Amino acid sequence: MEFYHLRSFVVVAKTGNLTAAAKQLCTTPPAISAHIKSLEEELKTPLFERSSKGMALTEKGKLLLPKAEKTLNSAIDMVNLAVENQSEIIGEFKLSINQSPNLLNLPLLLENITENCQGIHLNIETLSTGAALAALQSNVIDGAYIYGDVPNELFALPIKQQKITTIAPTTTLLTHESLITDLAQAPWITMGKYCPFDDKLKSTLKQFTTANINTSSDETRLQLVKAGYGLSFLEYDEAQEAESLQCVKRLAQLDFEIPLFFAINKKRSDEPVIKAVLQEIKILWNIKQ
């Protein structure tokens, strides 16, 4: 049984499409199809049901997928333990971000990982701090940018002090001179799940009631504020840019700073892929520890 046959099987099972799998594995659909066919012949069982909609796992394929993933991961771990050069490490790193890619220097991180860790594939998603903490603790993701306090079971690198400000629709009558009580009476768009932003809002605006719109996406909150649905917290840099485009009005009464960290699960700190990405994060942010 060939290693690349198993890899093609797993990726096709995840994507449900030969073309998408070929793109991810940097090869061609006919090559992927040949890998699947060879594996089916070797196992003497069909793994996929083929249709115009794509590739769907058979019942036997569904049973074999977890075993294939386990075998594949074990092989990758063996390779990673054997190598001394960081550029030879192979694997996927699931990264959660909580700011815009530019604020987190994500393009430079991608460039550095491509150059220094060619075998590492980044899978990036946006999660609020609360969702990211839960995902780190359950090993759903491998690393995350988070705000505020760090639980004991996580290891975190301090990235920067992030200034947070309030954005409001341009049509609002609120100004920099408005009272805190005026802001408390306005509709707010919050993060929804646990987030230090929401904690700060509730502790500052004593009369604040639960918001009727929640989203962890900075871009979505910005668009909702622009559309006039309410006020929201946003990173100062993003708010300043939006204000310069006359998309929103910035209010400074509730401005505050909060520490931003990059965190991983302590129990996984010796995994080669995580160690390699953590080193790239240190270099990116000039962290000496």
N, C-alpha and C positions, 0 to 999 in steps of 0.2 A: 504494500500500500504506500503510495507516494504522498509526501508531505503536502505538495501543491494541489493534489487532488482533494484532500481534506479541506484545505483552505478555500478552494473554489466552491466546494459543497456548502461550507458555512456561510460564505459571502452571498451566494445565490439564495440560500435559505433566508438570509436577513433582508436582502433587497427584493427578492421575488422577480428578478429581471436579469437576463443574461447581459444586456448592454450595460446596465448600471454596475453589475458585478465586474465586468471587464474593465470599465472605467476606473473603478476603485482599485483593481489589481494591476492596472497599467498593462493590459493585454487586449485580446480581441474576443468578441462573442463566440466565434467558432472554436477558439482554443479552450474557453471555459466549458463550452458544450462537450468538447472531447474529454475534458477532465471528468465531467459528471458521468458521461457514458462509460468511461473506463472504470470508474468507481462502482457504478451500478452493475457492470459485468463481473467485477471482482467479488462484490457482495452478493451477486445473484438475486438482486431485488431492485425494483424501481424505487427511486428516492423522490422523484417529482412527478406531478401531473402537469403536462404541458398544455397550454391553451393560448388563445389570442391575447388573453389578459396577462400572461406571464407564466411564472413557474411557482406552483403550489406544492408544498411538501405532502407526500403520501403519509399514511398512518405510520408506516415503517420508517419513513424519513424523519417524522416527528420524534420517534423513539431514539433514533440514532444521532440526532443533532446534538443533544447535550453531551453525549459521549465523544462526538467528534470535536466539539469545542474544548472539552477537558483534555483530550489527547493533543490538540493543537496548542493549547496554553502550556501544557507540560513540556512540549518540544521547544516552545519559545523560551520558557524559563530555563531550560537546559542550555540553550544557546547563550542567553544573557548571563548566566552564571559562569560560563566558560570564557567569555570575552573580557579583555582588559581595556579595550578602546571604546570610549563612549559612543563613537560614531557607528559601532557595529551592533548596538543594542536594538532589539526589535520589539515592537509592541504598540498598543494604542493607549493614549492618555486622554481621559475624559475630563475636560476643563470647563468649569463654570465661571462666568463673568457676571459682574453686577454694575458695570459702567459701560460706556460706549467703547468700542475697540481702540479708538485713537487715544482716549484718556488712559487706557491701560497699556499703551505701547504695544498692542497686539501684533501689528504688522512687523515690527522689529523682532518680536519673540518668534514669530513664524519663520522669519528669514534666518534667525540664528539656529533654530532647531533643524531647519532644512539643511543648513550648512554643517552643523556639528553633530546632529543626531538623525542621520538620514533614515534610519529604520523606525523612527517613532512617528506615528500618525496621530494628529490632534483631532479630537472630536469636541467641538465647542458648543455650549448652550448657555442661555441666560437664565439665572436663578436668583431669587431674592436671598438675603442672608439666611433667613430661617429655613428655606427649602434647601439651600446649599449645605447647611450644617447637618440636616437630617440625611441628605444624600451622601455626605462624607462619612458619617457615622455608620451608615448601612452599606458602604462601599459601592454605591451606585455610580459615584463619580470618584475621580482620583485626586483632584485638586480644585481649589475654589478661591476666588477673591471674596472676602467677607468683611462686614463692618462690625465694629464694637467688640464686646467681650469674646474671648476664645475659650471654649470648654477644655477641660483638662485632658481629654482623650485626643485632642488635636495638637499638632505642632504647627506653629504659625510664624511667618516672617513678616515683620513690620514693613509696609510698603510706603505709606505717606499719611499725612494728616489731610483729610479731604474736607473742604469747605462746602457746606450745604446751605442753600438759600430757598426762598419761596417764589414760585412763579404764579401769576394770575392772568386771567384773560385781559386783553387790551381794553375791553369794554368796561371793566370793573371801575367802580367809584373809589375803591380802596387806593391809598397812597402810602408813601413812606411815613407820613405823619399819622396814619390811622392807628387807633388804639388796638391793643392785643384783643380786647373784648370784641372789637369789630371783626377781626380775623376769625375769632372763635365762632361767630354767627354765620360765617360764609360756608358754602358747601366745599368739602374737601375730597380729593382723590388720594387714597392711601395705597399701601403695598398689599394689604390683605392678610398675608401670613406674617408670622413673627418677623419684625424688622425694627432695628433701632430707630429708623425714621418715625415709625408710628409711635413708638414709646416716647420719643422726644415731643411729638405733637401732642399726645395726650397729657404729658406731664407739664407742658408749657401752657396749653390752652385748657384750663381747668374745666371750662364749661363745654368743651368739645364733645360732640356726640358722634357715634359711629358713622363713618362715611357710607354712602350708598353706592360708590364706585371704588373697586379695588383692582389694582394690577401691579405686578412686579416689574413690568417693562417700562424703563425710562422713556423710551420713544412713544409708547402708547399713552403714558401720562402726559407727556408734552403735547401730543395731538389732542387729547381730551381737554386740556387747559386752553389750547388755542381755539377749540370749538366752543368754549364758554361754559364747560360743565362744572368748573370749580377751581380751587387752588390746589397746589401740590408742592412737595419738596422735590428739589432736583440738584444735582451737582452744580456748583457755582459756575464752572467753565461752560457747561452746556447751557445753563440759564443765561449767562452773559451773551453767548453767541445768538441764542434765540431772541433775546431782547434787542440786540443790534440789528436784527432783521425785522424788528417791529412785529414779531409773532406773538410775544407775551410781554407782560409787565413784571418786573422783578421787585419784590418787597423785601426789605432787609430786617424787619423787626425780629424775626425768628432765626436769623442766621446762626449757625453753630458749626463746629468742627468735630469730626469723628475719625478715629484711626481706621485705616484700611489695611487688611492683612491678606497674605496668601497662605492658605492652610491645607494640610494633608492629614490623614489619619495616622497617628503615631505608630500604630501596629504595622503599618505598611511602609515605614520609612526606609527599610532596607531593600525594597523591591527595586531592581535595576532601572526600570523605566521611570519610576517616580523619583529616584535619586538623580537621574539625568536631567529631568525637567526642572527639578528643584534647583539644580546647579545653574541652569539657564535663567531661571527667575532671579537668582542672586546676582548673576552677571548683568541682567537687564536693568535691575534697580540698584546696582552698585552696593549690595549688601555684603558686609564682611564676615558675619557670623557663620 
